[in-house]
Amino acid sequence: MDDSNPFDLVIRQGHVLTLDPKSTCYPLADVGVRDGAISAIGPDLSGRGRVEINANGNAVLPGLVNCHMHETLLRGFCEDLPLMRWLEEICFPIDKSLQPKHQRAAAYMNQLEMIRGGITTFLDIYRYPAQAAAVALESGLRAIFSPQIIENPPGAGESLESNLAFVQEWKDRVPGRIFTWFGPHAPYSNSAETYQQISRLAREYQVGIHTHLAETLDEIKMFQSKTGKTPVAYLADLGLLSDRLVVAHAVHLSGEDIHLLAEHDVSVAHNPSSNMKLASGVAPIPDLLAAGVRVGLGTDSNLSNNNLDMFEEMRLAAMLQKLARRDAEAMPCDKVLRMATCEAAACLGLGEQIGSLAVGKRADIIIVNLHAPHMWPILAGPASNVIEQLVYSASAGDVLTTIVDGKILMRDRQVLTLDEVAIEPLVHDAAHDLARCSGLDRTPRQSERG
């Protein structure tokens, strides 16, 4: 590379939040990228980039990391049900009817939405992972796919065999950007033997495991009735708890459950919007953090959220704890921003590669608009309120630019890697077909159910 152009990309004149261990901030600085990695950060970097972006004083920060989501298609169908009824009446019929063509359309919709919302890395647990992974090749996002294994009811999910085949086919196909894990849906939908096989295979292939755990009181009662144990203790007895396990929700935990998660270095994906909408409960996040458990944020699916807005998850993660604990100091905003970036990356085993802006880390970077009226005023210096505005005022629509591995996926709200105009009719056609195949087009809306 020419010495006068030492960078592939330079982002100029941004309010840079590194989210490094020292919380280093630069009120006005540049970020230089070379070979997909951050090569320099500081005011007035010398040397040009082959591509230059003027951040114009907007926030420059690490890309957001979505620790738990499902690339589902039919948002806005049959709402306002508790989890178990919602699964049995809505989700499982959809999942049984889902075909690869539906999943491909869903992946386009979800990944387009994530790019537009500043999510640069996501963990997906759903069906037909090869379809979603093929879309990730196009979108440029960093992704972990953990095929959702469901044995009960039959036909509602992937199998251990199909999950293993996906790992064998896709592992290391796109090193550092597309990852393959195992994804047993939940202890109530899979046998103990399947979990034990997954544990063995995950060690053999050196990959992670993602599962739902302790999401509702119904689940807790079910396990205590059948086994005399909590779901966490049940998995502990099966040898599942380890640093390669990420559990979604973890809403209903005993003190011993929290101790077990901490002792075995298990990570938790917290999904406040979904937990609120499905009336699952309030996860004891401050207690988990105090015990040393890693916690990252997730959106859950567009069926239970109904969007993939990580800014909304940050805001709700903070406010929900304040309300539940009647403590305005619970979950400060700088902590929840870390739960959406560097700590989320650590949950996924990617903390050395992404989650903060530092020389040598991969260039997963977003630029967020600070000039919209709902973000005013922005204060500089020691009284800077940029983090507060990002967490409590911003939304996905404020993301201007999304970059992964130094590649610009969206610039000035224009997505460059996916064709939004072509995707919209594809999604609508697939959604109508899936609703027909699953019978949801004949299911009354909540207002009609009474």
N, C-alpha and C positions, 0 to 999 in steps of 0.2 A: 504493500500500500504506500502511496506517495506520502512523504513526511509532512507535506502541507495539508493533507487530508487523512489524518490518523484515525478517523472514526467512520464507521458505516452510517451512524446516526448520531445526531446531537439534538437534545432537547434544551432549548435556551430559555433563560429568564423565567424559571418557574419557582414557586414556593415549594421547596423540596422537603418532604417528610420521609426520612429514610426508614423509620421504624426499626433501626438497629438497636442493640442493647442499651446504648446511651441515649436513645431518642433524639439523635442528632437532627436538627432542622436547619435549613438554609433559607432565609427570607427571600433571597433572589439568587439563583444559582443554575448551573448547567449540569446535564448528565450526558456523558459520552458512552457510546456503545460500539463494541467491535466484536465480530464473530459471534454474535448472539449473546454476549455477556457485557455487563457493565465494566467499563475500563477506566472511567474517571468521573468524579463528582466534585463540583466546586464552582465558585464564582468565576465567570469570564474565562472558560477553558480556551486555551490557545489551540489553533488548528481547526480545520473545517471538517464537516461530515459530508459524506456523499448525499445524505438526506438531512435536512435541518428543519426542526419544528420550533416555532416560537410559542412558548407556553403562555406568554403574555401575562405573567403574574398569577396564573392559575395554579392549583395544587398539583404537584407531581408526587406520586406515591406508588408503593408496590401494588401490583394487581391483586384483586380480591380473590380469596380462596374459598370455594363453596364445598364444605366438608361432607355434605349429604344432600343428594337430590336424586330424583327419578326422572328420566327423560320421557315423561308421559305426554299424551296427546289431548285428552278430552277434559280440559279445564272448564269449569262452569257447568258441570253436569251433576244434578242431584245432590245439592249441597245440604248443609245443616243436619248432619248425622254424626253420632258418636263413632269412634274408631271401629269397633268390631262390626257394627251394622254397616258402616261405610265400606269396610273391606268385603263383607259377605254379599252385600246388595249391589255394590258399585264396582269396586276394584277387581275382585276376582272374576266376575263375568267379563269385564273388559280384558283382563289379562289372558283369560282362556281364549278369547276371540282374536287377540292381537296377532297380526301377521307381519313378516319382515317389511313389507311395503309401508305399513302403518308406522313401524318403528323408525324407518328412515325419515319419513316426514316429521315425526316427533323430534328426532334428533336435530333436523334442520331448524325447526322452530325454537327448540330449547337453546341450541348453541348460538343462534342468531341473537336471541334475547340476552344471553350471558355476555356476548361480546358488547352489545349495546349498553349493558349495565356495569362494565368494568370487571367482570369475573374473568380471570385468566386461567384458573385451574379449578377443576371440579371433580367430585367423586360421584359417579352414577351407579345406582344399583337398580337394574331393571332387566328387560328382556332383549333378546337378539342383539347382543353386544357388538357383534361384527358389523352390523348396520350402523350403529352409533359411532363405532371406531372409524369406519370409512368416512363418515361425515366429518369427524375430527381431523382427518387427514386434509380435508378441504378447508375447514374453518380456521385451523392453526392454533386452536386452544390446546392447553395442557390438560390431559384427562386421565382419570383412573376409572376403569370399568370393572365392576364386581357383579357379574350376572346373578340376578335374584333367584336363588334356588328355593322352590316351594314344593314340598312333597304332599302337603295337605292344605287345601284340596288339590287333587291331581289335575295336572294340565294348566295350572294358574301361573306357573313360573318355569324357570330353567331347571335342569337336572344337574346333579353332580357331574354326570358324564359330559353334558354340553358345556358346563363351566370349565371343566378340565380341558376339553378340546379347544376352547377359546384361549385359555392360557397357553397351551402348546402352540397354537397357530399365531398368536399376536405378541407373545412375550418377546421383548427386545426387537420387534419389527421397526418401531420408531423410538430408538433409545432416548430416554430422558424426557419424552413428551407424552407418549401413550403407554399406560401401565395396565397390567392385568392382575386382578385380585380374585379371591373367592367371596361369594356374596350370599350366604344363607340368610333367608328373609328374617326368621325369628325362631326362637326355641319352640314356640307353640305350632309352627308350621313345618318343622323338620325334626327328624329323630335324633336321639343322642348319638347313634352310630354314624349318622351323616356328619354331625359336627366333629366327631372324633376323626373321621376320614379326612375332612377338610383341614383340620389342624395338622395332620400328618403331611398332606399334600402341600399345604402352604409352607411348611418347613422345607420340604423337598425342593420346591420350586423357588423358594426365597421370595415369596410375595405376601401381601397383606390379606386380611380378612375383614369384611364389613358386615355388620348385622344390626337389626333393631333389637332393643333390649329395654325392659322395664318402662314401657311407654305409658301404660294405663293401669289403673287399679284393678280392672278386670283381669289383666295378665298376671298381676301379683297374686290375686285370689286363686286363679287357676293353678298356678304353680304350687302355692302353699297347700292347696287341696290335694293335688296329685302327688307331690314329692315332699311336702313339708319344708321346702326351701324357697328362697327368693330366686328369681331368674338369674341374678348375678352369681349366687352361690351354686346354682345348678351348673352354670358354665364353668365355674371354678373347679367343681368336682370332675368335670369332663376334661380338664386340662386345657381349656380354650383361652384362658386369660393370659395375655402376653403383650409385649410391646408391638406386635404386628397386628393387634386387634383394635379396630375403631368401632365403637358402639354408638348408634344413633338414639337420641332422646334421653335415656337414663333419667327419667322424670321421678320415678318412685323408688327411692333408695334408702335403705337403712344405714345406720352408722357403720355397720360391719360391711355392707356392700361398698360404701365409699372407701373403706380401708382396703378391701380386696382389689378394687380398681387401681388404687394408688400403689399398692404393694406389687402388683403385676405390670405396672406401667402401661395400662390400657388408656387409650384416648377416647374422648367423648365428643360427639358432634351434637351441638345444641341447636334446636330448631324452634325458636319461640313462637313464630307466627303459626306454624302447624299445631304446636301444642295448645295454643289458645283457641284456634278455630275448631279443633276436634275435641276441645274441653278435656284434654288429657291431663293437664295439671301444670304446675310450675316446677321446673327442674331445680335442684339445689345447687346452682352453679357456684355461688360463693363458698359453699362448703367443699365442693369438689376442688376448687382452686386452692383453698386453704390447706387441703390434704396433699396438694402437689400433683393433682391430676391435670393433664393437658386437656384444654377445651378449645374447640374451634367452632365457628358458626356454620350453619347450613340453612338452605331455604326449604328443604324437603321438596315435594313435587308441586307442579302447578295445579294438581287436583286438590291439594290440602293447604294451599298458601294464599292466593292463587298466582303469585308472580315469583320471579327469581331476582328480586331486588335485595341485594345484600346490605344496602344502606338502611332499608326498612328493618332488616333483621338486627342490625346494630342498635338502632334506636329502640326497638322493642326489647332486645336483650337487656338493655340498661333499665328501661322503664318498668318492665315486668317485675324485676327483682326489687326495685324501689317500692312498688306498690305492694307486692306480696309481703315484704319485710317491714314495710312502713319506715323505711330508712332511705332518705334522699341521697345518702352517701354510698349506698350499695351500687356496685358495678359502675365505676366512673368511666367516662367516655373514652379516655385513652386506653383503658383495658379492653373495651369491646372493639376498638379499632384494631388492636393487636390480635384479638380473637378472630378477626376477619382477614388477617394478613399473616404475620410471622408465626403466631401460635397455631393458626390453622395449618400452615405449611408444616410445622413440626408434627402435628397430629398425623399427617399423611406421610411422614418420613422424608419430607422434602425440605426440611429447614435449612440444610446446608446449600441448597440450590436456589430457593425462591423465598418470598415472604417479606424481604426487606431489601432496601437499596444499598448495596455495598459492592465495592470493586471485587470482581471475580464471580459474583452471583449472576444467574441468568437474568437477562433484561426483560422481565415481566413488569411492565410499567403502565400506569394509567394517568391521564390528565383530567382533572375535574374542575368544572367551571366555578370560579369564585366571584364572577361578575354579575350573576343574576340577582335581582332584588331580594329574593328569599335567602340569599347567602350574605347579605350585608348586615352590619359592617364587618370588614376584615381588619383586625388590628395587627400591627407589626411589633417586633421586639419582644421583650420579656412577657408582655401582656397578650401575645398572639393567641387568637381564638380559632385558628384554622381547624384544629382537631374537633373542637366543639361544634363548629358549623358543619363539618363533614358528617358527624355522627347524628346530630339532632336536627339538621336542616336539609341536608342533601338527599337526593334520590337518584335512582339509576339513570334517569333522564339528564342528569347533570354531567355525566361522563362524556367527555369530548373525544378522547383518543384512547385506544386500547392496543397494547403492544405485548407480544409474547416472543421470547427468544430473539428480541430485536427486530421482529417482523411486525409491521404495522397492520393490524387487523381492522381497525377503524380509525379514521382521521376526521376530525371536525364533524362527528356524527354520521359520516359516510362509511358504511361497512365495505371493506375492500375484498374480502375473501369469500363471501357468500352473496348470492343474488337475491336480495330481499323481494324484489318484484316477482321473480319466478317461484319463490318459496311459498308465498301466501296462497295462491290457488292450489298448490300441491297439498298444503296442510288442510285447507277446507275440504277438499275432495276426500282425503284420507280420513278426516274426522267424521264426515257423514257416513262413509263406508263402515268405519269401526262402530259407530253408534248403531247402525243398522244390524251389523253382524252380532253385536253383543245384546241387542234388544233394548238398549237405552233410549232409542228414539221412540219407544212406546212406554217409557217409565215416566209417571207424572212428576212434575217439578214440585218442590217443597210447598209452594203456595197452593198447589192443587191437592196435595196430600192432606192439608188441614192440620 
